[in-house]
Amino acid sequence: MLKVIGFLLLLHSTISLIRYRKHLIYKDMADQYHIPLDILLEIIIGFALNLFFGVIMDKRFVNIHEFPHKKTYDQAFQRLNFRQPCGRGGVLQSVVRDKIGNFDIKN
C-alpha cells in the first residue's frame, strides 16, 4: 500500500512541476526557474517510500554470486581444441568431413 502512495506522490509531483513550469512560461519568468520546496519534498518522500517499501521490504534478493553448477570460470569455458562453437567452420564442417574425412586433431 505504501508503494502505491509513493508512486502517487511521484506522479503528483511530476504534474505539479509541469504546471509550475507552464506558469513560469506564462508569466515570462522562465529564466528564474527553480524547483519549489513543497514539490522537492514530495519528490524526496515519494522516492524514499518507493525505495524502502518497494526494494528493501520485498526481500526478494537473489545472490548473483551463486551459479547452478560448481565449475570455476576456467572449467566452464575451457575447450580442448580451441574451435569456436559457432561460425563458418561449424556450418561447413559436415561438407568438409564428407569430402576430406574427419579433420579434427583429437579424433
C-alpha positions in Angstrom: 0.0 0.0 0.0 2.8 2.4 0.8 4.4 1.7 -2.5 1.3 2.9 -4.2 1.3 6.1 -2.1 5.0 6.6 -3.0 4.1 6.2 -6.7 1.2 8.6 -6.4 3.4 11.2 -4.7 5.9 11.0 -7.5 3.2 11.2 -10.1 1.6 14.2 -8.4 5.0 16.0 -8.0 5.6 15.4 -11.8 2.2 17.0 -12.7 2.9 19.9 -10.2 6.3 20.5 -11.7 4.9 20.6 -15.2 2.1 23.1 -14.1 4.7 25.2 -12.3 6.9 25.4 -15.3 3.9 26.3 -17.5 3.0 29.1 -15.0 6.6 30.5 -15.2 6.5 30.5 -19.0 3.1 32.2 -19.0 4.4 34.9 -16.6 7.7 35.3 -18.6 9.8 34.2 -15.7 11.2 31.0 -17.2 14.8 32.2 -16.6 14.1 32.2 -12.8 13.3 28.5 -12.8 13.9 26.6 -9.5 12.0 23.7 -8.0 9.7 24.8 -5.2 10.4 23.4 -1.8 7.0 21.6 -1.5 7.5 19.8 -4.8 11.0 18.9 -3.9 9.9 17.4 -0.5 7.2 15.5 -2.3 9.8 14.0 -4.7 12.1 13.0 -1.9 9.3 11.4 0.2 7.9 9.6 -2.8 11.3 8.3 -3.8 12.1 7.2 -0.2 8.8 5.4 0.1 9.3 3.6 -3.2 12.9 2.7 -2.3 12.2 1.5 1.2 8.9 -0.4 0.7 9.5 -1.4 -3.0 13.0 -2.7 -2.7 14.1 -3.2 0.8 10.9 -4.6 2.3 10.2 -7.1 -0.5 13.3 -9.1 0.5 13.4 -10.9 -2.9 17.2 -10.5 -3.2 19.0 -13.1 -5.3 22.6 -13.9 -4.8 24.3 -13.1 -8.0 27.4 -14.9 -7.0 25.8 -18.4 -6.9 25.9 -20.5 -10.0 23.8 -23.6 -10.8 27.0 -25.5 -11.4 30.1 -25.9 -9.3 32.6 -25.3 -12.1 35.0 -22.4 -12.0 35.1 -19.9 -14.8 38.1 -21.6 -16.5 36.5 -25.1 -16.3 33.2 -23.8 -17.7 34.8 -22.1 -20.8 37.7 -24.5 -21.5 37.8 -26.1 -24.9 40.4 -28.7 -25.7 40.6 -28.0 -29.4 40.2 -24.1 -29.5 37.5 -24.3 -32.2 34.7 -21.8 -32.0 31.4 -23.4 -31.2 29.7 -21.5 -33.9 30.7 -19.7 -37.1 31.6 -20.7 -40.7 33.7 -23.7 -39.6 30.7 -25.2 -37.8 28.4 -24.7 -40.8 30.9 -26.2 -43.3 32.2 -29.0 -41.1 29.7 -31.6 -42.4 30.6 -30.8 -46.1 34.3 -30.9 -45.4 34.0 -34.2 -43.4 32.2 -35.8 -46.4 34.9 -34.7 -48.9 38.1 -35.0 -46.8 37.2 -37.1 -43.8 37.4 -36.3 -40.2 39.9 -33.4 -39.9 39.8 -32.9 -36.1 43.3 -33.4 -34.5 41.8 -35.0 -31.4 39.9 -37.7 -33.3 
